[in-house]
Amino acid sequence: MLRSKFVPPDTIGVLHGFNYDILPQLSKKSTGEDIGSLITKTVIEPLHLSHSSYPIGTRVPGKLRGYGWNPSTKAFEDKTLFNPPLAGAAGAVISNADDLHVFSRALCTGTLLAPQTFKTQMQGQPLEGTNALYGEGVAIGEGLCGHSGTINGYSSDMYYFTKLDASLAINVNRIHGMRGLRSWHPSRVHVDRERSIQLREIVHVAAVPVDGARMPA
């Protein structure tokens, strides 16, 4: 049954979380540490990501609430109370736009990796359903790289623009279906060179309604 989840190596990129489901087991076997401790020691602490963490509890820290679209009622529902560690290595880390700004640069410039490891990471294959490439945990477009992510009630995008030396990080506390890279990926990002739009600062977008309020679609 699991055999159908795989395709021959170096053929096409397929985005799903299955590899990240088995990653914690492999890393635990090789290092003796759980995946949360490894991410903290090798990414969060070296980059000084003071607003990022790998959750060990069943609550999202802070007061921000997350909302998800219910197609049956045609309304957004509060999805804040869920267990974030269920996403595991595929998406359990909690962060803010400031930290995503730092991490996107590190990810796309190889700050935390040996040169050969970084080179291998960035050798992407065509991502099925898009005209972007997908490397080792990173989406690659013309002149930029990064990733998008969704989890119940929350959505994030982070991309680094190489020529501009600029980062774009967007966090939104609502989700309208599971969009991910299929609907917003690097190949759809354009920079207006004539108007010299310089993305030098973080763009942080958040929609935070009062409890019980409906959010616009």
C-alpha positions in Angstrom: 0.0 0.0 0.0 2.8 2.4 0.9 4.5 1.6 -2.4 1.9 3.7 -4.3 3.0 6.8 -2.3 6.4 6.8 -4.1 7.6 7.5 -7.6 11.0 6.8 -9.1 13.7 9.2 -7.8 14.5 12.4 -9.8 11.3 12.3 -11.9 8.8 14.7 -10.5 8.1 16.6 -7.3 4.9 15.7 -5.4 4.0 17.8 -2.4 2.6 15.8 0.5 3.6 15.3 4.2 4.3 11.6 4.1 8.1 12.0 4.1 7.8 14.3 7.1 5.7 11.6 8.9 8.6 9.2 8.8 11.3 11.9 9.4 10.9 12.0 13.2 11.4 8.3 13.4 14.5 8.3 11.2 16.0 11.3 13.1 15.2 9.7 16.5 17.0 6.5 15.4 20.1 8.3 14.2 20.5 10.9 16.9 18.5 9.7 19.9 16.6 12.9 20.1 13.0 13.8 19.2 12.3 16.0 16.2 11.2 19.0 18.3 14.5 19.0 20.2 16.5 18.8 17.0 14.6 21.7 15.3 15.1 23.8 18.5 18.8 23.1 18.7 19.7 23.3 15.0 17.3 26.0 13.7 15.5 28.0 16.4 18.4 28.6 18.8 21.2 29.3 16.2 18.9 31.8 14.4 17.7 33.4 17.6 14.1 32.9 16.7 12.6 34.2 19.9 9.0 33.9 18.8 9.2 30.3 17.4 8.7 27.0 19.1 8.0 23.4 18.5 4.8 22.8 20.6 4.7 20.1 23.1 1.2 20.9 24.5 -2.3 20.9 23.1 -2.8 24.6 23.0 -1.7 27.4 20.7 0.2 30.0 22.8 -1.0 33.6 23.0 -4.4 35.1 22.4 -4.6 35.0 18.6 -7.5 32.8 17.4 -7.6 30.9 14.1 -10.6 30.5 11.8 -11.6 28.0 9.1 -14.2 28.1 6.4 -17.2 25.8 6.7 -18.7 25.3 3.2 -21.9 23.9 4.7 -22.7 27.0 6.8 -20.8 29.4 4.5 -19.2 31.0 7.5 -15.8 31.0 9.3 -15.6 28.9 12.5 -13.2 29.2 15.4 -10.6 26.5 15.0 -8.2 27.7 17.8 -8.7 24.7 20.0 -6.8 21.9 18.3 -3.7 19.9 19.0 -0.7 21.6 17.0 1.7 18.7 17.6 -0.5 16.5 15.4 1.1 18.2 12.4 4.5 16.8 13.5 7.6 17.6 11.4 5.4 18.6 8.5 4.1 21.8 10.2 3.9 21.9 14.0 6.3 24.8 14.5 4.6 28.0 15.6 6.2 31.3 14.5 5.5 34.9 13.7 6.4 37.1 10.7 9.5 38.5 12.3 11.0 35.1 12.7 9.8 33.9 9.3 11.7 36.9 7.8 14.9 35.6 9.4 14.3 32.0 8.7 13.5 32.5 5.0 16.9 34.2 4.4 18.7 31.4 6.3 16.8 28.8 4.3 17.4 30.3 0.9 21.1 31.3 1.5 22.2 28.1 3.2 23.1 29.8 6.5 22.7 26.6 8.5 24.0 24.1 6.0 27.3 22.9 4.6 27.8 24.2 1.0 27.4 20.8 -0.6 24.3 20.1 1.5 22.7 23.4 0.5 23.5 22.8 -3.2 21.7 19.5 -3.0 18.8 21.0 -1.2 18.2 23.6 -3.9 18.4 21.1 -6.8 14.6 21.0 -7.3 12.4 18.9 -9.5 9.2 20.2 -11.3 6.4 20.3 -8.7 3.4 18.5 -9.9 0.5 20.8 -10.6 2.6 24.0 -10.8 5.4 25.5 -12.9 7.7 25.8 -9.9 10.5 23.5 -8.7 10.6 21.8 -5.4 13.9 21.0 -3.6 14.4 19.5 -0.2 11.7 21.2 1.7 11.8 24.4 -0.3 9.9 25.8 -3.3 12.1 27.4 -5.9 11.1 30.0 -8.5 12.9 32.4 -10.8 15.0 34.6 -8.4 13.2 33.5 -5.2 12.6 30.6 -2.9 10.6 29.8 0.2 7.4 28.0 1.2 3.7 28.3 2.0 1.9 26.4 4.7 -1.6 25.9 6.1 -2.9 24.3 9.2 -6.4 24.3 10.7 -7.2 28.0 11.2 -3.9 29.5 10.1 -2.0 30.2 6.9 1.6 31.4 6.2 3.7 32.4 3.3 7.4 33.2 3.3 9.6 33.9 0.3 13.1 35.4 -0.2 13.9 37.4 -3.3 17.5 36.9 -4.2 18.2 39.9 -6.4 16.4 42.3 -4.0 17.9 40.7 -0.9 14.4 41.0 0.5 12.0 38.8 2.4 8.2 38.6 2.3 6.4 37.0 5.2 2.6 36.8 5.5 0.7 35.3 8.4 -3.1 35.1 8.3 -5.3 33.6 11.1 -7.8 32.1 8.8 -7.9 29.4 6.1 -10.4 29.1 3.2 -9.7 25.5 2.1 -6.3 23.8 1.9 -4.5 26.0 -0.7 -0.8 25.5 -0.1 1.6 25.7 -3.0 -0.9 24.7 -5.6 -2.6 28.1 -5.5 0.2 30.4 -4.4 3.7 29.5 -5.4 6.9 31.3 -6.4 6.1 31.4 -10.1 3.1 33.6 -9.4 5.1 36.3 -7.6 6.1 39.3 -9.7 8.1 42.4 -8.8 7.3 45.6 -10.7 10.8 46.7 -11.7 9.7 50.0 -13.4 8.1 51.2 -10.1 11.1 49.8 -8.1 9.0 48.2 -5.5 11.6 47.2 -3.0 10.4 44.5 -0.5 13.0 45.5 2.1 10.8 45.1 5.1 8.5 42.4 6.4 4.9 42.4 5.2 2.8 41.1 8.0 -0.9 40.6 7.2 -3.3 39.4 9.9 -7.1 39.3 10.1 -8.2 39.2 13.7 -12.0 39.4 14.3 -13.6 39.6 17.7 -14.8 36.3 19.1 -17.9 35.0 17.3 -17.6 37.5 14.5 -17.9 36.3 10.9 -15.0 37.1 8.6 -15.3 38.2 5.0 -14.6 35.5 2.4 
